[in-house]
């Protein structure tokens, strides 16, 4: 899910410059997380779309949280992993992790730990995969409508 770039993007140059600087830091190996927040409809997605359009050397991976997210825990990460798998040498690992994410905890045979520990271990694996992917190419992961995410 890659949002469409607004043809008449105007203003927000200060915010755009700040975000571009954060991308530059990530390219230098000093990545981190950035939260773009504001009222609904204010143009947060348009701002990040414009940043992506101006940042050709960075792979932007998009996902969106939806109100029904509680029914599909960690659903945005399924889309992120699927997009990363396209063209990645680690596609098999990414696909296996996606399959594991889609499998309910009580149906996973190998893990015999409590659900909280299992979720923590899974999140650690996702983080390691993302770190490895970011080592091989400049990467920006966009989780749109994060306020709608599930508790997992």
Order of alpha helices (4+ residues) and beta strands (2+ residues): alpha-alpha-beta-alpha-alpha-alpha-beta
